[in-house]
Amino acid sequence: MRPVRFIFAVHNHQPVGNFGNILEETYQRSYLPFLDVFEGYTHLKIALHTSGCLLERLAEEHPDYLDRIAALVKQHRIEIIGGPFFEPILAMIPGRDRLGQIAMYSEYLKKRFGADIAGLWIPERVWEQSYVRDLADAGMQYTILDDSHLKFAGVPENRLYRHYLSEDDGRTFNVFPGSEKLRYLIPFGRVEDSIAYFRNIAETVNDDAVLVHADDGEKFGSWPETYRHVYEEKWLHRFFDALCENSSWLRTTTPSEALTATEPLGKIYIPDGSYREMTEWVLAPEQQNELEQLRKDIQNDSRFPVIKQFLRGGFWRNFKVRYPESDEMYCRMMSVSTRLNKAVAEGFCGADIDLATESLYRSQCNCGYWHGAFGGVYLPHLRNAVYRELIKADNLIDAATQRKTTWVESLTADFTFDSKNEVRLTNDKLNLLVLPHRGGTLYELDIKTIEHNLSATLTRKPEAYHQKLLRRYAPDAPQEERKMICKQEGLERRLQYDPYPRKSLIDLFYDYDTDFDAVRQQRVGQHGGFVQAEYNAVVRKNPGKIQILLSREAEAYGTPIRIDKAVTVSESSSVVRIAYRLSRLPKDYHIHFAVEFNFAGMPGGTDDRYFYTGDKRCTGGNTDSTGRRLGNLSTNLDLTGGRELALCDEWLGLDVTLSANRPTDFYAFPIETVSQSVEGFELVHQSVVVEPHWRFVADAGGVFDVEMSLHLDTAAAEERELKARNFLKDAALVMVQGEW
């Protein structure tokens, strides 16, 4: 029986923007107890990858944990695996940012652990063969991919026991196949079964075998039921005991040691792909269901082990097609990356450029850009974190390039890479992005002072798992579907899908008697060819002011109608002026016209986020005597005859007030999605719809005019920040005076 080398690689990660309580719970249930157990087994070795976004948090909150890892690195018991600092999908970022992120993280790890970094973790194992050139140029020697990657390249099962050499543009790079079988055995199977698998390899492979486990560290304690299994029932202790007991032929090693001790099994070029589940999640819902049914139909066929290597899912980049919100973040990130690269090329440097680079890299953290069993794009706090870093990077580039204190400008370009031009209106306080060719909608609204995108919404759409949710109460539902965990009751009744993206400046014509419930539940008789249709766009520039005029003629109520809408931004102003003119309206016809706005990142269901009405802004969380609260931001509102509706988010320090120059009715209601996570199904608040609307009878002139103002007040946030800065100054002064 020949010796077997075993690489036990663990990957720990928490995304940028994740809640502190989740990180702390995961630390206490996974990262810390795993290290506590491993330290005691002095003859064992592992490889460890910790994403930079997690490592920074651990450095702040648990530096002693990192000190213990550094000691094990010095003892050559842990090999640190590097990678891009903030865990981006490498296919989502420019080559310059790949190199920058990898270099930044390798330097950080060298300083923190004294580790020379030879290999990198590929985030979500999303692989494209063209990576090889950049990875080699970054000084990396190896990575670990799933064995399915290599199977798709034609490697048979009995040749997956050592690393392979790959190449691109003359650069070479080593790839270890991570064992899918070990991913499921560890820690979910019996310890004896893992040892039996190792023994079988030792007895059947007449060569230097290297087997690799490479998977999430969170499954050792944080995944449902795993803490009890791994630690209370001592699965990890028993597994490490078994490795020690069989150390005469089963030797734990590190990737770098294995590269030195063994030769590659050959050269290979690996198709683009990811782990099996990820390639399935990227498919359209009907395709996911078809693929799942196909697997069930043939899994008992004796030929299935051969057939399954040819069953492939989709291509990761198509998450940008499945979820336009992912594409919006990607396009915005590319814009900031290009702008930063241009500034550096022009010779700008210094602290602001360094901080802008770091914020750009943080915005590239992958978790908010896709969706599977882990929430991803459905989690507002992850999308908000992406935009926060992008807006912060833009602000820092402004500072680095010494832009004027107050300014306003516009730019027309293809920001979304769809061959159509969008328009950006921006000043020193706001950034607006408008889609003339998709209904003249406002698809991004950045409030620079608080680094918040008020349009980071999500459109409700079908998901493959929704069918399982609907079937769970059926008499013939499979047992696993009946046991699905739902965090709220009646989620199957909350499924609803949107006919258009939930953005702002959406122009709607309803039946005259359409009521609130019909709009909220989308049981509407909608008229007019305006939603998502192409508008003509003209940008007007005046001293201190920029305006985009959007126009379209289309049929509504059986007759041609024209809409002209103008969006105006002024220098150093936090107010967006919006003017509408409807013309060519049919005389004496009863019209019901609405303009839909969606505001994101202001959660519902909490007392410090609420609607109110009145003539003055909220101050310190309370309206003055002229105003009144109307409920938290999950409240359904059907208001008549007013001129203003306001939303307050005390946590953000933001007031959003939409006002009109004529009597206006307002609908308001939450947009909530039903999505899956590793813990089950849950209802997630995505945005608040505010829909001013007007019922009127067209006069002889066939014209209807209304002017609206969107006032974005961050005075509370700015006052809070000023107090914090003054506190730090006072604290520093006390320290200097020796009175701390």
Sequence and secondary structure as in RCSB ss.txt:
>XXXX:A:sequence
MRPVRFIFAVHNHQPVGNFGNILEETYQRSYLPFLDVFEGYTHLKIALHTSGCLLERLAEEHPDYLDRIAALVKQ
HRIEIIGGPFFEPILAMIPGRDRLGQIAMYSEYLKKRFGADIAGLWIPERVWEQSYVRDLADAGMQYTILDDSHL
KFAGVPENRLYRHYLSEDDGRTFNVFPGSEKLRYLIPFGRVEDSIAYFRNIAETVNDDAVLVHADDGEKFGSWPE
TYRHVYEEKWLHRFFDALCENSSWLRTTTPSEALTATEPLGKIYIPDGSYREMTEWVLAPEQQNELEQLRKDIQN
DSRFPVIKQFLRGGFWRNFKVRYPESDEMYCRMMSVSTRLNKAVAEGFCGADIDLATESLYRSQCNCGYWHGAFG
GVYLPHLRNAVYRELIKADNLIDAATQRKTTWVESLTADFTFDSKNEVRLTNDKLNLLVLPHRGGTLYELDIKTI
EHNLSATLTRKPEAYHQKLLRRYAPDAPQEERKMICKQEGLERRLQYDPYPRKSLIDLFYDYDTDFDAVRQQRVG
QHGGFVQAEYNAVVRKNPGKIQILLSREAEAYGTPIRIDKAVTVSESSSVVRIAYRLSRLPKDYHIHFAVEFNFA
GMPGGTDDRYFYTGDKRCTGGNTDSTGRRLGNLSTNLDLTGGRELALCDEWLGLDVTLSANRPTDFYAFPIETVS
QSVEGFELVHQSVVVEPHWRFVADAGGVFDVEMSLHLDTAAAEERELKARNFLKDAALVMVQGEW
>XXXX:A:secstr
   EEEEEEEEE   TT  HHHHHHHIIIIIHHHHHHHHT TT  EEEEE HHHHHHHHHH HHHHHHHHHHHHT
TSEEE B  TT   GGGS HHHHHHHHHHHHHHHHHHH     BB  GGG B TTHHHHHHHTT  EEEEEHHHH
HHTT  GGG SS EEEEETTEEEEEEEE HHHHHHTTTS HHHHHHHHHHHHHH  S EEEEEEEEGGGTTTSTT
HHIIIIIS HHHHHHHHHHHTTTTEEEE HHHHHHHS  S B    SB  HHHHHHTS HHHHHHHHHHHHHHTT
STTHHHHGGG     GGGHHHH HHHHHHHHHHHHHHHHHHHHHHTT  SHHHHHHHHHHHHHT GGGG  STT 
GGG HHHHHHHHHHHHHHHHHHHHHTT  SS EEEEEE TTSSSS EEEEEESSEEEEEETTTTTEEEEEEETTT
TEETT        HHHHHHHHTTSTT  HHHHT  BSSTTGGGG    SS   BSEEEEE TT  HHHHHTT   
EE S TT   EEEEEEETTEEEEEEEEEEEETTEEEEEEEEEEEETT  EEEEEEEEES  TT EEEEEEEEEEE
S  SSSTTEEEEESSS  BTTB  TT EEEEETT  EEEEEEEEEEEEETTTTEEEEEEEEEEEEEEEEEEEEEE
EETTEEEEEEEEEEEEEEEEEE  TT  EEEEEEEEEE HHHHHHHHHHHHHHHHHHHHHHTT  
